[in-house]
Amino acid sequence: MNIALLGFGVVCGGVYDILKNMPEYNIKKILIRNPAKLTMDCMTLDFSDIENDSEIDLVVEAIGGLHPAREYILAALNAKKHVVTANKAVVAAYFEEFVTAATNNGVKFMMEATSGGGIPWIKNLQRVGRIDKVTRLHGIMNGTSNFILSAMTDEGKDFVDVLKTAQELGYAEADPSADIDGDDVRNKCAISASVAFGCPADVNSILKAGIRHISKADIDWFREQGLVCKLFATAVRDGENFDAVVEPVLLGCNTVEANVPKNYNITCLYGDTIGEVKLYGQGAGGLPTGNAIVQDIIDVNTGSAFDISFDSKLNKAEIISGRYYIRIPADVTGYAVYTDGICEKTFTLGNDTVIITKETTPAEIHKLLDANSSKTIFAARFI
Ligand SMILES: NC(=O)c1ccc[n+]([C@@H]2O[C@H](COP(=O)([O-])OP(=O)(O)OC[C@H]3O[C@@H](n4cnc5c(N)ncnc54)[C@H](OP(=O)(O)O)[C@@H]3O)[C@@H](O)[C@H]2O)c1
């Protein structure tokens, strides 16, 4: 099988290292963008060298971002080349368009590596879906935020100190926003829900809150209650309705998810007959992510790749609910209009006020968060 790589960074470097030991797969061309990095004969700066090469069967896209990734993926599919991508942002934004283009051209569109890195998550959602309706999924799907929360919990450190360590160790980017504010998890949540429920989930409709404002005082209070905080993607299906949200959650300290350490990920699904399934592993890194891409390549080559079909027509509804912990800093005023109707009890934590709510929805919590977006309110759902 002749393969082209788009990009030659962390992920495609991992793919290259794995495939060089598999002679039945030939990397025929590699697209890069910096002429100074043209170090191999197979490298090109021109995508049309790949698009117009009729001997290339499959294109791996790992340049990241929305554009020109979307255009390259569509052009490759329309040139009747299979596409395997690790790019969660572009898949979350254009999943349905890619699936339609692949179907129209009789080729495969594969995206195992977008969600959960090396964890065989998408394929298992599809396998379970052959027998069961997946009714619920959740996961810790961002290694950076899990590294930070784990270190705060285990070592009693404050957020800014742990973030600095994570950046020094290469677990967090210089601009960590996408990881700590939930955007990265939201893309994975949208992709996972779309595959699980057979219906494209609009990524922008998924409410998200991150861990940027969590404090040592929060963690200390959680510890006293026997709770651990993790950043979760959750998606639920009930009949013709579905819901999805990305937000910090509070788990009993003896649960499997509460004990996922460092930068590891876990993904969980529930099916009618299979019950609960949990998959644990490395959610990022060149070789684990490269492994997921090569698994997709092998599935395409051996005819064992699943087709994605979006034949369910589900409504986005408010199905997810729970009680929340909300810490409101002293400089926030006028919040009672949002919290009076849902307040179960309040207490003080240092100079801040904590509200424990009655059962409510993420949308109700977001009214408070959105109205105070410049403030450092932290909220987490008890599960
Ligand atoms: N890293 C992970 O562990 C991981 C895990 C799962 C998914 N992903 C996803 O995989 C994708 C790639 O991530 P990465 O970590 O491999 O990123 P990376 O190390 O920054 O590599 C990206 C590569 O693409 C090249 N590139 C960017 N735009 C290009 C263009 N227009 N034309 C040609 N080449 C272009 C870059 O070239 P330059 O060197 O010139 O900048 C670089 O070689 C992202 O969508 C990411 O979200 C990453």
The ligand as an SDF file (V2000), in Angstrom:
LIG
                    3D

 48 52  0  0  0  0  0  0  0  0999 V2000
    0.9160   15.1270   19.5210 N   0  0  0  0  0  0  0  0  0  0  0  0
    0.0240   14.2440   19.9690 C   0  0  0  0  0  0  0  0  0  0  0  0
    0.2920   13.4780   20.9050 O   0  0  0  0  0  0  0  0  0  0  0  0
   -1.3180   14.1250   19.3010 C   0  0  0  0  0  0  0  0  0  0  0  0
   -2.2100   13.1360   19.7390 C   0  0  0  0  0  0  0  0  0  0  0  0
   -3.4420   13.0000   19.0950 C   0  0  0  0  0  0  0  0  0  0  0  0
   -3.7690   13.8530   18.0700 C   0  0  0  0  0  0  0  0  0  0  0  0
   -2.8970   14.8310   17.6890 N   0  0  0  0  0  0  0  0  0  0  0  0
   -3.2760   15.7180   16.5850 C   0  0  0  0  0  0  0  0  0  0  0  0
   -2.4420   15.4250   15.4790 O   0  0  0  0  0  0  0  0  0  0  0  0
   -2.2200   16.6210   14.7220 C   0  0  0  0  0  0  0  0  0  0  0  0
   -0.7100   16.8420   14.5890 C   0  0  0  0  0  0  0  0  0  0  0  0
   -0.1560   16.9690   15.8790 O   0  0  0  0  0  0  0  0  0  0  0  0
    1.4310   16.9580   16.1050 P   0  0  0  0  0  0  0  0  0  0  0  0
    1.6100   16.8820   17.5780 O   0  0  0  0  0  0  0  0  0  0  0  0
    2.0580   15.9510   15.2390 O   0  0  0  0  0  0  0  0  0  0  0  0
    1.7910   18.4220   15.6100 O   0  0  0  0  0  0  0  0  0  0  0  0
    3.2480   18.9600   15.1960 P   0  0  0  0  0  0  0  0  0  0  0  0
    4.3050   18.2070   15.8990 O   0  0  0  0  0  0  0  0  0  0  0  0
    3.1910   20.4320   15.3160 O   0  0  0  0  0  0  0  0  0  0  0  0
    3.3440   18.5590   13.6450 O   0  0  0  0  0  0  0  0  0  0  0  0
    2.5880   19.1790   12.6600 C   0  0  0  0  0  0  0  0  0  0  0  0
    3.3720   19.0750   11.3810 C   0  0  0  0  0  0  0  0  0  0  0  0
    2.5730   19.5400   10.3030 O   0  0  0  0  0  0  0  0  0  0  0  0
    3.3350   20.4790    9.5560 C   0  0  0  0  0  0  0  0  0  0  0  0
    2.4260   21.3910    8.9240 N   0  0  0  0  0  0  0  0  0  0  0  0
    1.5830   22.2740    9.5210 C   0  0  0  0  0  0  0  0  0  0  0  0
    0.8760   22.9290    8.5830 N   0  0  0  0  0  0  0  0  0  0  0  0
    1.2730   22.4530    7.3930 C   0  0  0  0  0  0  0  0  0  0  0  0
    0.9160   22.7280    6.0560 C   0  0  0  0  0  0  0  0  0  0  0  0
   -0.0050   23.6340    5.7630 N   0  0  0  0  0  0  0  0  0  0  0  0
    1.5150   22.0350    5.0680 N   0  0  0  0  0  0  0  0  0  0  0  0
    2.4540   21.1090    5.3560 C   0  0  0  0  0  0  0  0  0  0  0  0
    2.8430   20.7950    6.6020 N   0  0  0  0  0  0  0  0  0  0  0  0
    2.2520   21.4670    7.6020 C   0  0  0  0  0  0  0  0  0  0  0  0
    4.2880   21.1120   10.5460 C   0  0  0  0  0  0  0  0  0  0  0  0
    5.3520   21.7030    9.8810 O   0  0  0  0  0  0  0  0  0  0  0  0
    6.4190   22.6650   10.6290 P   0  0  0  0  0  0  0  0  0  0  0  0
    7.3960   21.7210   11.2570 O   0  0  0  0  0  0  0  0  0  0  0  0
    7.0300   23.4350    9.5050 O   0  0  0  0  0  0  0  0  0  0  0  0
    5.6720   23.5150   11.5900 O   0  0  0  0  0  0  0  0  0  0  0  0
    4.6600   19.8900   11.3680 C   0  0  0  0  0  0  0  0  0  0  0  0
    5.6280   19.1140   10.7250 O   0  0  0  0  0  0  0  0  0  0  0  0
   -2.9570   17.7360   15.4600 C   0  0  0  0  0  0  0  0  0  0  0  0
   -4.2110   17.9020   14.8710 O   0  0  0  0  0  0  0  0  0  0  0  0
   -3.1120   17.1840   16.8760 C   0  0  0  0  0  0  0  0  0  0  0  0
   -4.2450   17.7040   17.5270 O   0  0  0  0  0  0  0  0  0  0  0  0
   -1.6760   14.9900   18.2870 C   0  0  0  0  0  0  0  0  0  0  0  0
  1  2  1  0
  2  3  2  0
  2  4  1  0
  4  5  1  0
  4 48  2  0
  5  6  2  0
  6  7  1  0
  7  8  2  0
  8  9  1  0
  8 48  1  0
  9 10  1  0
  9 46  1  0
 10 11  1  0
 11 12  1  0
 11 44  1  0
 12 13  1  0
 13 14  1  0
 14 15  2  0
 14 16  1  0
 14 17  1  0
 17 18  1  0
 18 19  2  0
 18 20  1  0
 18 21  1  0
 21 22  1  0
 22 23  1  0
 23 24  1  0
 23 42  1  0
 24 25  1  0
 25 26  1  0
 25 36  1  0
 26 27  1  0
 26 35  1  0
 27 28  2  0
 28 29  1  0
 29 30  1  0
 29 35  2  0
 30 31  1  0
 30 32  2  0
 32 33  1  0
 33 34  2  0
 34 35  1  0
 36 37  1  0
 36 42  1  0
 37 38  1  0
 38 39  2  0
 38 40  1  0
 38 41  1  0
 42 43  1  0
 44 45  1  0
 44 46  1  0
 46 47  1  0
M  CHG  2   8   1  16  -1
M  END
$$$$
